[in-house]
Amino acid sequence: MTLTDQSTQVRPGEELDAALIDPYLKASIPGLSGTPVISQFPGGASNLTYLLSYPDREFVLRRPPFGQKAKSAHDMGREFRILNQLNSGFPYCPKAYVHCTDESLIGGEFYVMDRVKGIILRSDLPPSWAWTASAPKPCARASSTAWSSCTRWTTPPAAWPTWASPKAMCSARSKAGAHVMKRP
């Protein structure tokens, strides 16, 4: 079992044209060279997620699914803004570089962010991560370490949306962690 998402061949009907995306990204992200190899992450609840592999960098492109969508669903602009608000002080959050609202480019709006490799916590954790009374789960330890970095955020609280203020996020995570830690 792998704990990191691996990209695969793009599903039929969900292809992206590198010849259209590449010049757009090169105009928006300084220093890009080469042509991206595009693959797709197979998981996800609804938005389509692609890996754009340049010779020296990797990016993730997210876009809504093809077809009819509810107006308020799949808000790429909101995801883009939230990522950049979090990235300004949370080192585990990817930097989002560009949000494209021109749907003629790839058939829908999209944004592109850095690829951040790491463990994806899913419901099917490996048996070695099982909870025991004498040893905390490795994911709880890693999560605690990551969230403790929120105490180092220097962005003024007024710049954060209410739900994402360092105090609110740390408080919510602490309460959630305390609840999990009490389980036998």
C-alpha positions as CSV (number, residue, x, y, z in Angstrom):
1,M,0.0,0.0,0.0
2,T,1.4,3.4,-0.9
3,L,0.5,6.4,1.2
4,T,1.3,8.9,-1.5
5,D,-0.8,9.5,-4.5
6,Q,0.7,8.3,-7.8
7,S,-0.4,9.8,-11.0
8,T,-1.4,7.6,-13.9
9,Q,-2.4,7.9,-17.5
10,V,-5.1,10.5,-18.1
11,R,-8.5,8.9,-18.3
12,P,-10.2,9.0,-21.8
13,G,-12.3,12.1,-22.3
14,E,-10.4,14.0,-19.6
15,E,-7.2,14.8,-21.6
16,L,-5.5,18.2,-21.4
17,D,-3.6,19.8,-24.3
18,A,0.0,20.5,-23.2
19,A,0.4,22.8,-26.3
20,L,-2.3,25.1,-24.9
21,I,-1.4,24.9,-21.2
22,D,2.4,25.2,-21.6
23,P,2.6,28.8,-23.1
24,Y,0.0,30.0,-20.6
25,L,2.0,28.7,-17.6
26,K,5.3,30.0,-19.0
27,A,3.8,33.5,-19.3
28,S,2.6,33.3,-15.6
29,I,5.4,31.3,-13.9
30,P,9.0,32.6,-14.4
31,G,11.7,30.2,-15.2
32,L,9.7,27.3,-16.7
33,S,11.5,25.4,-19.5
34,G,10.7,22.3,-21.5
35,T,7.3,20.8,-22.2
36,P,5.2,19.3,-19.5
37,V,4.3,15.6,-19.3
38,I,0.7,15.5,-18.2
39,S,-0.7,12.6,-16.1
40,Q,-3.7,12.4,-13.8
41,F,-4.3,11.5,-10.1
42,P,-6.9,8.9,-10.0
43,G,-8.5,9.7,-6.6
44,G,-10.4,12.7,-5.5
45,A,-14.0,13.4,-4.7
46,S,-15.0,15.4,-7.7
47,N,-12.5,17.9,-9.1
48,L,-10.0,16.6,-11.7
49,T,-6.4,16.7,-10.6
50,Y,-3.4,16.5,-12.9
51,L,0.3,16.3,-12.5
52,L,2.3,18.6,-14.9
53,S,5.9,17.4,-14.9
54,Y,8.4,19.8,-16.3
55,P,12.1,18.8,-16.4
56,D,12.9,20.8,-13.2
57,R,9.6,21.2,-11.5
58,E,6.3,19.6,-10.8
59,F,2.9,21.3,-10.6
60,V,-0.6,20.2,-9.9
61,L,-3.5,21.5,-12.0
62,R,-7.0,21.3,-10.6
63,R,-10.2,21.9,-12.6
64,P,-13.9,21.1,-12.2
65,P,-15.2,18.0,-13.8
66,F,-16.4,18.1,-17.4
67,G,-20.2,18.7,-18.0
68,Q,-22.9,20.7,-16.2
69,K,-22.0,21.9,-12.7
70,A,-24.0,23.7,-10.0
71,K,-23.0,27.4,-10.0
72,S,-21.6,27.4,-6.5
73,A,-19.8,24.1,-6.8
74,H,-16.2,23.6,-7.8
75,D,-15.1,27.1,-7.1
76,M,-11.5,27.1,-8.4
77,G,-11.0,30.8,-7.4
78,R,-11.9,30.1,-3.8
79,E,-9.5,27.1,-3.6
80,F,-6.8,29.3,-5.2
81,R,-7.3,32.2,-2.7
82,I,-7.4,29.8,0.3
83,L,-4.3,28.0,-0.7
84,N,-2.4,31.3,-1.0
85,Q,-3.7,32.6,2.3
86,L,-2.6,29.4,4.0
87,N,0.7,29.2,2.2
88,S,1.8,32.6,3.5
89,G,2.4,31.1,6.9
90,F,1.9,27.3,6.8
91,P,4.9,25.5,5.3
92,Y,3.0,22.4,4.3
93,C,0.6,24.2,2.0
94,P,1.5,24.4,-1.7
95,K,1.9,27.8,-3.3
96,A,-0.8,28.4,-6.0
97,Y,0.6,30.3,-9.0
98,V,-2.2,31.0,-11.4
99,H,-5.9,30.9,-11.5
100,C,-7.3,30.9,-15.1
101,T,-10.9,31.9,-15.6
102,D,-10.7,31.6,-19.4
103,E,-12.7,28.4,-20.0
104,S,-11.8,28.4,-23.7
105,L,-8.2,27.3,-22.8
106,I,-9.0,23.8,-21.4
107,G,-12.9,23.8,-21.2
108,G,-13.1,25.1,-17.6
109,E,-11.4,27.3,-15.2
110,F,-8.4,25.9,-13.3
111,Y,-5.6,26.7,-11.1
112,V,-2.0,25.5,-10.8
113,M,0.0,25.0,-7.7
114,D,3.3,23.4,-6.6
115,R,3.3,19.7,-6.1
116,V,3.9,18.9,-2.5
117,K,4.8,15.3,-1.9
118,G,3.7,13.7,1.3
119,I,1.5,11.1,2.9
120,I,-2.2,11.3,2.1
121,L,-4.2,10.3,5.1
122,R,-7.1,8.1,4.0
123,S,-9.4,5.7,5.8
124,D,-7.3,2.7,4.8
125,L,-4.1,3.3,6.9
126,P,-1.5,0.5,7.0
127,P,-1.8,-2.0,9.9
128,S,1.5,-0.7,11.3
129,W,-0.2,2.6,12.1
130,A,-2.9,1.0,14.2
131,W,-3.7,2.6,17.5
132,T,-2.4,1.1,20.7
133,A,-2.6,2.4,24.2
134,S,1.2,2.4,24.6
135,A,2.2,4.0,21.3
136,P,0.6,7.0,19.5
137,K,-0.2,6.7,15.8
138,P,2.6,8.0,13.6
139,C,0.0,10.1,11.8
140,A,-1.1,11.7,15.0
141,R,2.5,12.6,15.8
142,A,3.1,14.0,12.3
143,S,-0.2,15.9,12.3
144,S,0.6,17.4,15.7
145,T,4.0,18.5,14.5
146,A,2.6,20.0,11.3
147,W,-0.2,21.9,13.1
148,S,2.2,23.2,15.8
149,S,3.8,25.2,13.1
150,C,0.7,27.4,13.1
151,T,2.1,29.1,16.1
152,R,4.8,30.6,13.8
153,W,2.4,32.3,11.5
154,T,3.2,36.0,11.1
155,T,0.4,37.1,8.8
156,P,-1.8,39.6,10.6
157,P,-5.1,38.0,11.8
158,A,-7.1,40.6,9.8
159,A,-5.7,39.1,6.6
160,W,-7.1,35.6,7.4
161,P,-10.7,34.6,6.8
162,T,-12.4,33.9,10.1
163,W,-12.3,30.1,9.7
164,A,-8.6,30.1,8.8
165,S,-7.3,32.3,11.6
166,P,-4.3,30.7,13.3
167,K,-6.1,30.8,16.6
168,A,-9.3,29.2,15.2
169,M,-7.4,26.5,13.3
170,C,-5.1,25.6,16.2
171,S,-8.1,25.5,18.6
172,A,-10.1,23.3,16.3
173,R,-7.2,20.9,15.7
174,S,-6.4,20.8,19.4
175,K,-10.0,19.8,20.3
176,A,-10.1,17.3,17.5
177,G,-6.7,15.8,18.6
178,A,-7.8,15.6,22.2
179,H,-10.9,13.7,21.1
180,V,-8.9,11.3,19.1
181,M,-6.3,10.8,21.8
182,K,-9.0,9.7,24.3
183,R,-10.1,6.7,22.2
184,P,-8.8,3.4,23.5
